[in-house]
Amino acid sequence: MQRLLQQQQQEHQAMPYPTWAVRQERIERLQRLLEHHADAFTQAIAQDFGHRATQETQLAEIDFVLSEIKYVQRKLKSWMRARRVPTALPFWPASNRLLRQPLGVVGVVAPWNYPLQLALSPALGALAAGNRVMIKPSEHTGRFAQLLRQAVSNYFSPGEMAVLPGGVQTAQAFVQLPFDHLVFTGSTAVGRQVAEVAARNLTPVTLELGGKSPVLIDRSADLALAAQRIAYAKLFNAGQTCVAPDYVLVHRSQQEAFVQAYSQAVRRMYPSIAGNDDYTCIIHQAHFSRLLALLEEAHAHSAPIVVLGETEPALRRLAPCLVLDPPLHSRLMQEEIFGPVLPVLTYDNTDQALGLIRS
């Protein structure tokens, strides 16, 4: 990794400000790479998950990045253009201009939940800005990581972009490298460690971390429509999305109606869970066991649980669940859930609901 970083640094120094044509050509190569390997990437990701719905990979990963590539291609020339900025009176007759310059080598640490999108989208931004890129994929999507490494090596020189698969030790060594910028997507706990390590090198970091994304349903809302949209967003990728609805707040008088509406929406989307190729599995056994433990703790606190399907433990396919009014001190309400489990909290007035969200 040290040698690769040095190579990219040296090549950056030899071409510190790539032209628009050079950047566009790199972006076009990334586009060809993605289009050529789309089916293979989809299959590899499905195998890494145990099973993952093909449509989810196509929509949230491949189409997402291809759309972003087209946007960057349209905008890149204007982004690179120097801009005149005001000059303070004491400095007249001088003039100022703002020129966006490449940083150098950008490190990208990608997570397992959207391994393609969250590796190649940051890489696209780095290439468009004239940088070199090193990518560390998640160890939990090993088949995809190896395929991405091979594909990138076929379309890019090591001095332009490279992929470094590996386990936890590889990731720890990766974030210790003195990058010019480091992009990390993942949990808050690991993000804190990444920021501390990067600080030793004064490496600027971009952290995209998970959290408790709330959904507040007003009494005036169309419950059936709200439930349909929440179910879609919650169960996409079996809830393993950082911006998935984490919990719902509904007026106390409407909790039962929401439970019925959500249950109907889920059954329309997934008439069955067991053996359903449109329903994604949980990524690995440790995460599956964690989700079960969250449910067991909620049950121990006498929180009613509504199970909407059949769980297949051997395949790590977890049925959608509603948990009604779990204690706020429970793990279910203290941790990002990252699965198809949806707590439903009740409120009496809007100020109370907003106060709970802020807390």
N, C-alpha and C positions, 0 to 999 in steps of 0.2 A: 504493500500500500504506500509506503514511503517513497519507493522508487517511482511508482505511478504518479503520485502527487508531484514529485520533482519534475517528471517529464511534462506533465500538464502545465506546471508553472513556467518551465523553460519555453514551451511552445507559446504560451500566452505572452511572455515577454518578447518573443520574436514577432508576434502579431497582436499587439495590445489593443488595437481597435479594429476588429474585422469589419470589412465593408458590408454594405447592405446585400450585395450579391453573394458574398461568402455566407452570411447568416441565412439568407433565403435558401441557398443550396443545402445547407445543413438541415434546415427545417423540412425541405422537400424529401431528404433522405429519411428523416424520422417518419414522415407520412408514408413513404413507400414501405418502410419496415413494418409499420403498424398494419397497413392494408394487406401486406403479403402474409403476415403471421397471425392475422385475426383469429382464424379458426383454431390454430394450434394453441394460441394463448388462452382461448376460451376453454378448450379441453384440459389444459394443464391446470388452470384455476379451479375447474370443476373437480378434478382429481385431488387437488390440495384440500378442498373443503370436504371431501367425501362425496358431496354432490352440491352443485350450485346451478340454479336456473340459468339456462343459456341466454335468455332474454335480458336478465339482469346484468350479465357481463357485457353484452352488446350495448345496452342502453347507458349504463353508468360508467363504463370504462372505455370501450373502443369508440363508440359514437361521441362520447364526451370529449375525448382527446382530439379526435379528428375535427370536431367542430371548433375546438380551441385553436387548432393549427390553422384552420381557414381564417379565423379572426385575426390571429397574429400576422398571417401573411398580408392581410389587408391593411393592417395598422402599422407595421414595422417601420416603413419609411418615415411616417410622420413622427413616430416615437424617437427616431434617431436624429431628427432635424434639430439643429441648434436653435435656441430661443433667446431673443433679446429680453433682458430684464432691466428694471430701472437702475439708474446710477445716482447715488446720493450727491448732493450739491458740492460737498468738499472735494469730491474726486473728479469733477468736471475738468477738462473735456474728455476724460476717459469714458469708455462704454463697457458694459458687461454683457456677457451671454452665458447661457446655461447649456452645457453639453453633457449629456448622459454618457458615462464611461463604464466599460466592463470592469467588474471587480477582479476577476482572475479565475480561480477554481472554486466551484460551488459543490458542496457535498449535499446529497439528498438521502435521508433515512426514511424509507417507505414502510408503511404498516401492512398488515395482512388482509384487512377487510376489503380494501379496493387496491390490490397490489399493483395493477397496471396503471390506473389513473393517477395514483398518488406517488408513483415513480416517474412517469413520463410527463405529467403536467408540470411539475416543478422543473424537470429537465428541459422542457420546451421553453419555459420562461428564461431559464439560464442561457440556453443557446441563442435565443432571440436577443438577449442583452449582450451577446458577444463573449460569453464565458465558456470555460471548459467544465465538464461535469463528471462527478464520481457518484454512483448510486449504490446504496446498500439496501437490498430488498429484505423483507422479513424472512426469518428462518422458518416460519410456519407455512410459507408458500414456496417450498423448496423446488418443486417441479417447475413452477413458473419462473422462479429466479434463475435457474439454470438455462431455461429456454430464452429468457430475456438476455442473459449474458452472451449466449451464442449469437442471437440475432443482432445485438448491438455491435458485437465484434465483426460481423459481416458487413455492416453499413458505416461504421465509424472507426477511425484509428484510435488507439488507446490514448493518444494525446488530445483527442476531442471529447470522447465520452466513453466511460467504462462502467461495468457492473461487477460488484464484488459480493457474490453470495457467501453465506456462512452463518454460524451460530451466534450466540450471545457474545462470546469472546471477540469475534470479528467485529461485531457492532460496537463493543466497548473500545476497541482499538481505532475503529473508524472515526468515532466522534472526538477522539483525542488529537486527530490530525489538525494542523494549523491551516484550515481552509480560509478562504477569503469571505465565505458566507456558508452557513449551514442551515438546511431546511429539515425540520423534523415534524412528522405527523404521528401522533400516538396518544398514549395516556398521559394524564397530568403528572403522575408519579414518576414515570420515566422521563418526561419532558423536563422536570425539575433537575434530574440528574444530568441530562444532556446540557442544559444551560450552565450548570456549575462547571462541568468539564470544559465546555467551550470557552468559558470566561477565563480560564488559565491561559489560553492563547489570544484572548481579546477577540475571539471570532464572533461576529454578529450572527444572531440566530433568528430564524422565523419558526415559531412554534405553533402548530395547529393542533390543539388539544381537545379532548372530549369534555363533556359536562352534562348537567342535568337540564336538558332542553324541555321546557314546560309547554303545555298547550292549555290555554285558558278558554273555556267555552262559555260565552255569555248566554244569559237566559233567552235572548232574542234569536239565538242561532237556530238554523235548520239542523236538528240533531242527526237526522238520517244522512244528510250531506256531509256534515262534520265527521261523523263516525266513518263514513266511506273513505274520506280523505285521510283521516288519522290511521285507519287500518292499512291503507296503501303505503303510507310513509313509514309506519311502524314495522311492517312485515317485509318490506323490501330488504333483500339480503338477510332475511330472518332477524331483522332488528340490529344487525351488526353494522350500523352506520352512525357516525359521530353526530349527525344532525337529525337523527330519528327522534320522534316524540318520546321523551323519557318518562313523563307522567302527565296525567290529565287532571285538570281542576274543573269540576262541574257543579252547578248549584245543587244544594242538598235535595231539593224537590225533583231534580231531573236525573239523579244518579241511576235509578232503575231503568228509566227510558233510554239513557245512554248505553247501559249494559246491553239492553235488547238490540239497540240499533247497531252497536259495534259487533255483537255476535252475529247478526244477520249479514253485515258487510263481510265479515271474515268467511262465513260459510258460502257466500256468493263467490268470493275470490278463490277459496280453497275448499271445495265440497268435501275433500278428504285431505288429511295431512300425511298419513302413512303411505309411503310409496308414491307420493306426488312429485313428479319431476319439475313442477313449477315452484316448489317450496325448498328453500336452501337449508343445508345442514349447518350446525354450529362447527366452527373451524377446527377445534381440537378438544380432546377429552377434558383437559383441565378447565377450559372455559365452560363446557357443558356441565361439569360437576359444580362449578361456581354458581351457575344460574339455578341449578336444582337446590343448592344450599340457600340461595336468596329466598326461594319459594318455601323451603322448609322452615326458615326462620320466621317468615311472615305467617305461616300456618301455626307455628308455636305461639305467636302473639294473637291468635284467634282472628286474624284478618281473613275474611271470606275470599276464596279463590275460585274463579270461573275458568274452567279448562275447555278450550274450543277445539278439540280434536284429540288424536291419539299420538302420544310420544313414542318414538322408536329409539330407545337408548343405544342399541347396537350401531345405529347409523348416525347417532348424535342429531336426530331430527326432533326438535322440541316444539310441542304444540303451542299455539298462541294462548296466553293466559291473561286474565284480568285479576288484579288484586285490589280489593276494595278497602280503602282507608287504612293502609298499613301504618304502623307507628312511624313518626318522623325520625326517630332515633335508630330505626332498623337499617340494616345494610342496603336494603332495597331503595331507601330514600337518601342514603348518604353516599352511595357509589353510582357511577354511571352504569346503567344496566347492560346495554349492548347486547340485547337479545329480544325475543318476541314476548316479553313479559311487560305488561302495562299497568302500573298502579293508577287507580282512579280515586282522587281525593275530592272531598266535598267542601263547599264554602257557603257562607250565609250572605255575604255582601262582597262587592268588588274590592274594597279596601283590604278586607281580610285576605282575599286571594292574592292580591299584589304583595301584601306583606309577607305571605308565605313564600312566594317566589323569590323575593329579595333576600329572604333569610337563608 
